[in-house]
Amino acid sequence: MSIWADMSTIVMATVTGDINFKVVKAYRSDAAWLVFGPLTLVGAIVFYYRERLAEGLEARLGYSATRFTHPIIAAMLALGLAAAFLDPVSETLTALLGDNLRLLVVFVPVLLILLERSPERTIVVYCYIVMAVIIFVGVIQRFGFSIQAPWSTTIPPLLFMIMAWYGCTFNIRLRTHLSFSEFRTSLGRTGQLFWLTLDNILWLLFCIILVTTTARVTVNTYDNFAIVLGTDDIMRWWFLLTMPLCFILLATRAIENIVEDLGKYKSGGPMIEQAVIGGDT
């Protein structure tokens, strides 16, 4: 197949969800770079303007959107954890909601975090909480009642993967991840701008590589119908799909940093400021 045919196969199959071995082969070809390279940059720009809209929303509200998103997200996740560990809760919710429980537990929080200025922080915090709750309850079940949910040792590592990479994305925006600020503060303003810009260009290239390769892994996992060990119907690609999205968001942070650095350079403000891990952007 030609590279253009492979590109068409990748786009059409991804949009329609019609994934087969032919599509997986197209993902492994060089055509994937021509699809996911531009997609990474376009997605980063879309996320950039989403960020501006979120900032505008918070400016109109006069307070952070997390004031109303976090209680709802916490309630949805608590509902999901209760249903996962307690059969009576699961049966009741299934009777009331049918197959819509996962829709509420997953997609409602996803939609809500799109209203926030820094969705990575929310993702990291709640991944950590859910992971800690699963491990804690699993330990109590195992040593207190001699039972254990088989998925309690397989889902936490996947949540840790998500937490780690989204945490990296957030700290890139804060300039606390591989910043080398001690060395760069000794340079002139032009030198500082050069190295800061080079950092962010390298991050963009890194994102293109990671979006392409993680998309390949995700579609291969989808084609193989791989489930999370210890479960019957939780697909592994649901977790892996968060990785291409994470690196598109990371590319957004790199673009934001470039825009911010150019603004500081033109205004004469300090190019490199003290940053704190977990601080505010």
BALOBA-1460 file (C-alpha; in Angstrom, 3 decimals):
// residues 281
<rec num="1" residu="m" x="0.000" y="0.000" z="0.000"/>
<rec num="2" residu="s" x="1.107" y="3.563" z="-0.650"/>
<rec num="3" residu="i" x="1.756" y="5.939" z="2.205"/>
<rec num="4" residu="w" x="-1.338" y="7.961" z="1.237"/>
<rec num="5" residu="a" x="-3.494" y="4.841" z="1.320"/>
<rec num="6" residu="d" x="-2.111" y="3.996" z="4.761"/>
<rec num="7" residu="m" x="-2.853" y="7.516" z="5.977"/>
<rec num="8" residu="s" x="-6.417" y="7.234" z="4.700"/>
<rec num="9" residu="t" x="-6.797" y="3.841" z="6.358"/>
<rec num="10" residu="i" x="-5.568" y="5.196" z="9.694"/>
<rec num="11" residu="v" x="-7.896" y="8.194" z="9.643"/>
<rec num="12" residu="m" x="-11.032" y="6.406" z="8.433"/>
<rec num="13" residu="a" x="-10.595" y="3.348" z="10.651"/>
<rec num="14" residu="t" x="-9.914" y="5.472" z="13.735"/>
<rec num="15" residu="v" x="-12.982" y="7.639" z="13.128"/>
<rec num="16" residu="t" x="-15.283" y="4.685" z="12.467"/>
<rec num="17" residu="g" x="-13.744" y="2.343" z="15.062"/>
<rec num="18" residu="d" x="-13.359" y="-0.386" z="12.433"/>
<rec num="19" residu="i" x="-9.978" y="-1.684" z="13.610"/>
<rec num="20" residu="n" x="-8.507" y="-4.845" z="12.101"/>
<rec num="21" residu="f" x="-5.071" y="-6.258" z="11.303"/>
<rec num="22" residu="k" x="-4.851" y="-4.197" z="8.108"/>
<rec num="23" residu="v" x="-5.349" y="-1.043" z="10.150"/>
<rec num="24" residu="v" x="-2.758" y="-2.154" z="12.708"/>
<rec num="25" residu="k" x="-0.245" y="-2.614" z="9.873"/>
<rec num="26" residu="a" x="-1.047" y="0.894" z="8.616"/>
<rec num="27" residu="y" x="-0.387" y="2.248" z="12.125"/>
<rec num="28" residu="r" x="3.023" y="0.547" z="12.059"/>
<rec num="29" residu="s" x="3.957" y="2.202" z="8.773"/>
<rec num="30" residu="d" x="5.599" y="5.592" z="8.236"/>
<rec num="31" residu="a" x="2.149" y="6.972" z="7.428"/>
<rec num="32" residu="a" x="1.429" y="7.099" z="11.162"/>
<rec num="33" residu="w" x="4.026" y="9.862" z="11.566"/>
<rec num="34" residu="l" x="2.342" y="11.945" z="8.877"/>
<rec num="35" residu="v" x="-1.026" y="11.523" z="10.584"/>
<rec num="36" residu="f" x="-0.123" y="11.890" z="14.234"/>
<rec num="37" residu="g" x="2.585" y="14.543" z="13.819"/>
<rec num="38" residu="p" x="0.139" y="17.201" z="12.520"/>
<rec num="39" residu="l" x="-2.582" y="15.803" z="14.809"/>
<rec num="40" residu="t" x="-0.355" y="16.441" z="17.838"/>
<rec num="41" residu="l" x="0.203" y="20.072" z="16.851"/>
<rec num="42" residu="v" x="-3.435" y="20.704" z="15.870"/>
<rec num="43" residu="g" x="-4.649" y="19.032" z="19.060"/>
<rec num="44" residu="a" x="-2.208" y="21.122" z="21.095"/>
<rec num="45" residu="i" x="-3.590" y="24.316" z="19.550"/>
<rec num="46" residu="v" x="-7.177" y="23.191" z="20.245"/>
<rec num="47" residu="f" x="-6.262" y="22.463" z="23.871"/>
<rec num="48" residu="y" x="-4.500" y="25.844" z="24.029"/>
<rec num="49" residu="y" x="-7.716" y="27.681" z="23.184"/>
<rec num="50" residu="r" x="-9.656" y="25.400" z="25.537"/>
<rec num="51" residu="e" x="-7.331" y="26.668" z="28.240"/>
<rec num="52" residu="r" x="-8.095" y="30.278" z="27.304"/>
<rec num="53" residu="l" x="-11.837" y="29.553" z="27.445"/>
<rec num="54" residu="a" x="-11.403" y="27.943" z="30.876"/>
<rec num="55" residu="e" x="-9.525" y="31.019" z="32.070"/>
<rec num="56" residu="g" x="-12.333" y="33.215" z="30.743"/>
<rec num="57" residu="l" x="-14.910" y="31.088" z="32.565"/>
<rec num="58" residu="e" x="-13.045" y="31.430" z="35.849"/>
<rec num="59" residu="a" x="-12.686" y="35.180" z="35.310"/>
<rec num="60" residu="r" x="-16.457" y="35.514" z="34.832"/>
<rec num="61" residu="l" x="-17.204" y="33.292" z="37.834"/>
<rec num="62" residu="g" x="-14.706" y="35.051" z="40.050"/>
<rec num="63" residu="y" x="-13.452" y="31.740" z="41.449"/>
<rec num="64" residu="s" x="-11.881" y="28.482" z="40.273"/>
<rec num="65" residu="a" x="-14.096" y="26.060" z="38.378"/>
<rec num="66" residu="t" x="-12.830" y="23.332" z="40.701"/>
<rec num="67" residu="r" x="-15.199" y="24.684" z="43.347"/>
<rec num="68" residu="f" x="-18.121" y="22.986" z="41.589"/>
<rec num="69" residu="t" x="-16.349" y="20.350" z="39.455"/>
<rec num="70" residu="h" x="-14.485" y="18.608" z="42.291"/>
<rec num="71" residu="p" x="-17.529" y="17.754" z="44.443"/>
<rec num="72" residu="i" x="-19.286" y="16.196" z="41.443"/>
<rec num="73" residu="i" x="-16.176" y="14.295" z="40.340"/>
<rec num="74" residu="a" x="-15.607" y="13.035" z="43.898"/>
<rec num="75" residu="a" x="-19.231" y="11.877" z="44.116"/>
<rec num="76" residu="m" x="-19.034" y="10.032" z="40.782"/>
<rec num="77" residu="l" x="-15.807" y="8.256" z="41.697"/>
<rec num="78" residu="a" x="-17.118" y="7.349" z="45.164"/>
<rec num="79" residu="l" x="-20.170" y="5.873" z="43.486"/>
<rec num="80" residu="g" x="-17.990" y="3.834" z="41.135"/>
<rec num="81" residu="l" x="-15.753" y="2.544" z="43.937"/>
<rec num="82" residu="a" x="-18.766" y="1.598" z="46.068"/>
<rec num="83" residu="a" x="-20.250" y="-0.330" z="43.147"/>
<rec num="84" residu="a" x="-16.897" y="-2.035" z="42.480"/>
<rec num="85" residu="f" x="-16.453" y="-3.333" z="46.035"/>
<rec num="86" residu="l" x="-20.026" y="-3.753" z="47.287"/>
<rec num="87" residu="d" x="-22.324" y="-6.084" z="45.365"/>
<rec num="88" residu="p" x="-25.572" y="-4.655" z="46.831"/>
<rec num="89" residu="v" x="-24.571" y="-1.172" z="45.672"/>
<rec num="90" residu="s" x="-23.645" y="-2.507" z="42.245"/>
<rec num="91" residu="e" x="-26.947" y="-4.366" z="41.893"/>
<rec num="92" residu="t" x="-28.969" y="-1.329" z="42.980"/>
<rec num="93" residu="l" x="-27.174" y="1.046" z="40.621"/>
<rec num="94" residu="t" x="-27.423" y="-1.432" z="37.756"/>
<rec num="95" residu="a" x="-31.175" y="-1.709" z="38.354"/>
<rec num="96" residu="l" x="-31.515" y="2.082" z="38.364"/>
<rec num="97" residu="l" x="-29.053" y="3.042" z="35.651"/>
<rec num="98" residu="g" x="-28.643" y="-0.085" z="33.543"/>
<rec num="99" residu="d" x="-25.384" y="0.096" z="31.606"/>
<rec num="100" residu="n" x="-25.004" y="3.851" z="32.200"/>
<rec num="101" residu="l" x="-23.028" y="3.601" z="35.450"/>
<rec num="102" residu="r" x="-19.660" y="3.646" z="33.680"/>
<rec num="103" residu="l" x="-20.869" y="6.551" z="31.571"/>
<rec num="104" residu="l" x="-21.533" y="8.543" z="34.739"/>
<rec num="105" residu="v" x="-18.376" y="7.476" z="36.573"/>
<rec num="106" residu="v" x="-15.998" y="8.138" z="33.670"/>
<rec num="107" residu="f" x="-17.451" y="10.573" z="31.169"/>
<rec num="108" residu="v" x="-19.055" y="13.033" z="33.607"/>
<rec num="109" residu="p" x="-15.668" y="13.700" z="35.318"/>
<rec num="110" residu="v" x="-13.963" y="13.926" z="31.900"/>
<rec num="111" residu="l" x="-16.438" y="16.554" z="30.715"/>
<rec num="112" residu="l" x="-16.112" y="18.485" z="33.969"/>
<rec num="113" residu="i" x="-12.317" y="18.651" z="33.942"/>
<rec num="114" residu="l" x="-12.500" y="20.278" z="30.504"/>
<rec num="115" residu="l" x="-13.942" y="23.300" z="32.314"/>
<rec num="116" residu="e" x="-10.869" y="23.553" z="34.540"/>
<rec num="117" residu="r" x="-7.781" y="25.595" z="33.809"/>
<rec num="118" residu="s" x="-5.386" y="22.823" z="34.894"/>
<rec num="119" residu="p" x="-7.051" y="19.446" z="34.269"/>
<rec num="120" residu="e" x="-3.777" y="17.597" z="34.918"/>
<rec num="121" residu="r" x="-3.870" y="18.473" z="38.608"/>
<rec num="122" residu="t" x="-7.365" y="17.035" z="38.986"/>
<rec num="123" residu="i" x="-6.395" y="13.881" z="37.073"/>
<rec num="124" residu="v" x="-3.316" y="13.355" z="39.251"/>
<rec num="125" residu="v" x="-5.163" y="13.938" z="42.530"/>
<rec num="126" residu="y" x="-8.085" y="11.639" z="41.782"/>
<rec num="127" residu="c" x="-5.927" y="8.917" z="40.222"/>
<rec num="128" residu="y" x="-3.912" y="8.919" z="43.435"/>
<rec num="129" residu="i" x="-7.024" y="8.817" z="45.625"/>
<rec num="130" residu="v" x="-8.678" y="6.003" z="43.657"/>
<rec num="131" residu="m" x="-5.421" y="4.046" z="43.543"/>
<rec num="132" residu="a" x="-4.920" y="4.456" z="47.302"/>
<rec num="133" residu="v" x="-8.519" y="3.431" z="48.073"/>
<rec num="134" residu="i" x="-8.265" y="0.293" z="45.913"/>
<rec num="135" residu="i" x="-4.990" y="-0.777" z="47.546"/>
<rec num="136" residu="f" x="-6.236" y="0.025" z="51.065"/>
<rec num="137" residu="v" x="-9.504" y="-1.873" z="50.656"/>
<rec num="138" residu="g" x="-7.630" y="-4.726" z="48.959"/>
<rec num="139" residu="v" x="-5.308" y="-5.080" z="51.947"/>
<rec num="140" residu="i" x="-8.238" y="-5.057" z="54.401"/>
<rec num="141" residu="q" x="-10.065" y="-7.679" z="52.323"/>
<rec num="142" residu="r" x="-7.021" y="-9.909" z="52.028"/>
<rec num="143" residu="f" x="-5.807" y="-9.908" z="55.635"/>
<rec num="144" residu="g" x="-9.113" y="-9.248" z="57.378"/>
<rec num="145" residu="f" x="-11.543" y="-11.394" z="55.397"/>
<rec num="146" residu="s" x="-9.265" y="-13.684" z="53.327"/>
<rec num="147" residu="i" x="-10.785" y="-12.423" z="50.083"/>
<rec num="148" residu="q" x="-9.533" y="-9.968" z="47.491"/>
<rec num="149" residu="a" x="-10.837" y="-8.456" z="44.285"/>
<rec num="150" residu="p" x="-8.602" y="-9.915" z="41.543"/>
<rec num="151" residu="w" x="-8.350" y="-6.535" z="39.783"/>
<rec num="152" residu="s" x="-7.142" y="-4.705" z="42.907"/>
<rec num="153" residu="t" x="-3.520" y="-5.438" z="41.946"/>
<rec num="154" residu="t" x="-3.820" y="-4.732" z="38.205"/>
<rec num="155" residu="i" x="-5.779" y="-1.476" z="37.961"/>
<rec num="156" residu="p" x="-3.587" y="0.569" z="40.383"/>
<rec num="157" residu="p" x="-0.459" y="0.266" z="38.162"/>
<rec num="158" residu="l" x="-2.486" y="1.593" z="35.215"/>
<rec num="159" residu="l" x="-3.713" y="4.501" z="37.342"/>
<rec num="160" residu="f" x="-0.134" y="5.150" z="38.446"/>
<rec num="161" residu="m" x="0.927" y="5.334" z="34.786"/>
<rec num="162" residu="i" x="-1.745" y="7.966" z="34.140"/>
<rec num="163" residu="m" x="-0.859" y="9.878" z="37.310"/>
<rec num="164" residu="a" x="2.861" y="9.946" z="36.500"/>
<rec num="165" residu="w" x="2.565" y="11.264" z="32.937"/>
<rec num="166" residu="y" x="-0.118" y="13.849" z="33.651"/>
<rec num="167" residu="g" x="1.942" y="14.973" z="36.633"/>
<rec num="168" residu="c" x="4.894" y="15.389" z="34.283"/>
<rec num="169" residu="t" x="2.718" y="17.475" z="31.962"/>
<rec num="170" residu="f" x="1.632" y="19.755" z="34.795"/>
<rec num="171" residu="n" x="5.177" y="20.258" z="36.043"/>
<rec num="172" residu="i" x="6.400" y="21.133" z="32.557"/>
<rec num="173" residu="r" x="3.950" y="24.015" z="32.649"/>
<rec num="174" residu="l" x="5.292" y="24.966" z="36.094"/>
<rec num="175" residu="r" x="8.905" y="24.772" z="34.766"/>
<rec num="176" residu="t" x="9.877" y="22.297" z="37.495"/>
<rec num="177" residu="h" x="10.552" y="19.298" z="35.233"/>
<rec num="178" residu="l" x="14.093" y="19.240" z="33.739"/>
<rec num="179" residu="s" x="14.356" y="23.027" z="33.912"/>
<rec num="180" residu="f" x="18.121" y="23.403" z="34.698"/>
<rec num="181" residu="s" x="17.346" y="26.898" z="36.011"/>
<rec num="182" residu="e" x="20.541" y="27.137" z="38.106"/>
<rec num="183" residu="f" x="22.648" y="27.031" z="34.933"/>
<rec num="184" residu="r" x="20.438" y="29.279" z="32.827"/>
<rec num="185" residu="t" x="20.008" y="32.134" z="35.278"/>
<rec num="186" residu="s" x="23.693" y="32.960" z="34.720"/>
<rec num="187" residu="l" x="23.049" y="33.643" z="31.020"/>
<rec num="188" residu="g" x="21.854" y="36.838" z="29.373"/>
<rec num="189" residu="r" x="18.226" y="37.335" z="28.376"/>
<rec num="190" residu="t" x="18.815" y="36.231" z="24.782"/>
<rec num="191" residu="g" x="20.641" y="33.119" z="25.933"/>
<rec num="192" residu="q" x="17.860" y="32.305" z="28.363"/>
<rec num="193" residu="l" x="15.251" y="32.721" z="25.617"/>
<rec num="194" residu="f" x="17.252" y="30.461" z="23.300"/>
<rec num="195" residu="w" x="17.538" y="27.610" z="25.801"/>
<rec num="196" residu="l" x="13.947" y="27.923" z="26.995"/>
<rec num="197" residu="t" x="12.685" y="27.870" z="23.413"/>
<rec num="198" residu="l" x="14.920" y="24.895" z="22.578"/>
<rec num="199" residu="d" x="13.489" y="23.066" z="25.596"/>
<rec num="200" residu="n" x="9.950" y="23.526" z="24.382"/>
<rec num="201" residu="i" x="10.746" y="22.616" z="20.776"/>
<rec num="202" residu="l" x="12.322" y="19.392" z="22.044"/>
<rec num="203" residu="w" x="9.207" y="18.765" z="24.145"/>
<rec num="204" residu="l" x="7.071" y="19.199" z="21.014"/>
<rec num="205" residu="l" x="9.203" y="16.674" z="19.120"/>
<rec num="206" residu="f" x="9.050" y="14.333" z="22.105"/>
<rec num="207" residu="c" x="5.248" y="14.646" z="22.100"/>
<rec num="208" residu="i" x="4.984" y="13.815" z="18.395"/>
<rec num="209" residu="i" x="7.073" y="10.678" z="18.967"/>
<rec num="210" residu="l" x="5.048" y="9.628" z="22.012"/>
<rec num="211" residu="v" x="1.631" y="10.349" z="20.489"/>
<rec num="212" residu="t" x="2.521" y="8.246" z="17.439"/>
<rec num="213" residu="t" x="4.028" y="5.321" z="19.341"/>
<rec num="214" residu="t" x="1.383" y="5.198" z="22.080"/>
<rec num="215" residu="a" x="-1.343" y="5.371" z="19.420"/>
<rec num="216" residu="r" x="0.235" y="2.291" z="17.833"/>
<rec num="217" residu="v" x="0.246" y="0.459" z="21.167"/>
<rec num="218" residu="t" x="-3.346" y="1.505" z="21.876"/>
<rec num="219" residu="v" x="-4.721" y="0.323" z="18.534"/>
<rec num="220" residu="n" x="-2.781" y="-2.940" z="18.786"/>
<rec num="221" residu="t" x="-4.258" y="-3.538" z="22.240"/>
<rec num="222" residu="y" x="-7.717" y="-2.721" z="20.878"/>
<rec num="223" residu="d" x="-7.281" y="-5.169" z="17.994"/>
<rec num="224" residu="n" x="-6.125" y="-7.928" z="20.355"/>
<rec num="225" residu="f" x="-9.168" y="-7.393" z="22.580"/>
<rec num="226" residu="a" x="-6.868" y="-7.219" z="25.612"/>
<rec num="227" residu="i" x="-8.659" y="-6.934" z="28.940"/>
<rec num="228" residu="v" x="-7.264" y="-5.778" z="32.259"/>
<rec num="229" residu="l" x="-6.127" y="-8.858" z="34.186"/>
<rec num="230" residu="g" x="-8.577" y="-9.838" z="36.888"/>
<rec num="231" residu="t" x="-11.590" y="-8.359" z="35.082"/>
<rec num="232" residu="d" x="-14.115" y="-9.665" z="32.590"/>
<rec num="233" residu="d" x="-14.963" y="-6.598" z="30.545"/>
<rec num="234" residu="i" x="-12.590" y="-3.723" z="31.361"/>
<rec num="235" residu="m" x="-10.484" y="-3.140" z="28.282"/>
<rec num="236" residu="r" x="-6.804" y="-2.237" z="28.586"/>
<rec num="237" residu="w" x="-6.988" y="0.233" z="25.707"/>
<rec num="238" residu="w" x="-9.315" y="2.432" z="27.773"/>
<rec num="239" residu="f" x="-6.323" y="3.263" z="29.971"/>
<rec num="240" residu="l" x="-3.775" y="3.402" z="27.145"/>
<rec num="241" residu="l" x="-5.934" y="5.884" z="25.236"/>
<rec num="242" residu="t" x="-5.167" y="8.460" z="27.910"/>
<rec num="243" residu="m" x="-1.507" y="8.482" z="26.878"/>
<rec num="244" residu="p" x="-1.803" y="10.064" z="23.378"/>
<rec num="245" residu="l" x="-4.184" y="12.617" z="24.907"/>
<rec num="246" residu="c" x="-1.672" y="13.283" z="27.677"/>
<rec num="247" residu="f" x="1.138" y="14.009" z="25.239"/>
<rec num="248" residu="i" x="-1.084" y="16.254" z="23.123"/>
<rec num="249" residu="l" x="-1.770" y="18.197" z="26.325"/>
<rec num="250" residu="l" x="1.968" y="18.219" z="27.052"/>
<rec num="251" residu="a" x="2.500" y="19.786" z="23.624"/>
<rec num="252" residu="t" x="-0.031" y="22.442" z="24.628"/>
<rec num="253" residu="r" x="2.023" y="23.237" z="27.710"/>
<rec num="254" residu="a" x="5.138" y="23.591" z="25.567"/>
<rec num="255" residu="i" x="3.315" y="26.037" z="23.270"/>
<rec num="256" residu="e" x="2.054" y="27.987" z="26.293"/>
<rec num="257" residu="n" x="5.604" y="28.209" z="27.614"/>
<rec num="258" residu="i" x="6.881" y="29.512" z="24.271"/>
<rec num="259" residu="v" x="4.176" y="32.188" z="24.148"/>
<rec num="260" residu="e" x="4.868" y="33.161" z="27.756"/>
<rec num="261" residu="d" x="8.644" y="33.339" z="27.208"/>
<rec num="262" residu="l" x="8.302" y="35.555" z="24.136"/>
<rec num="263" residu="g" x="5.972" y="37.853" z="26.079"/>
<rec num="264" residu="k" x="8.457" y="38.134" z="28.953"/>
<rec num="265" residu="y" x="11.330" y="38.779" z="26.545"/>
<rec num="266" residu="k" x="9.474" y="41.599" z="24.817"/>
<rec num="267" residu="s" x="8.223" y="43.175" z="28.050"/>
<rec num="268" residu="g" x="11.595" y="43.023" z="29.786"/>
<rec num="269" residu="g" x="10.310" y="40.862" z="32.650"/>
<rec num="270" residu="p" x="12.386" y="38.117" z="34.286"/>
<rec num="271" residu="m" x="12.728" y="35.129" z="31.977"/>
<rec num="272" residu="i" x="13.293" y="32.495" z="34.687"/>
<rec num="273" residu="e" x="11.395" y="32.615" z="37.969"/>
<rec num="274" residu="q" x="11.446" y="30.397" z="41.018"/>
<rec num="275" residu="a" x="8.937" y="27.582" z="40.598"/>
<rec num="276" residu="v" x="7.451" y="25.181" z="43.126"/>
<rec num="277" residu="i" x="6.406" y="21.608" z="42.346"/>
<rec num="278" residu="g" x="2.646" y="21.371" z="42.692"/>
<rec num="279" residu="g" x="2.234" y="25.146" z="42.682"/>
<rec num="280" residu="d" x="-0.131" y="27.208" z="40.571"/>
<rec num="281" residu="t" x="0.354" y="28.039" z="36.903"/>
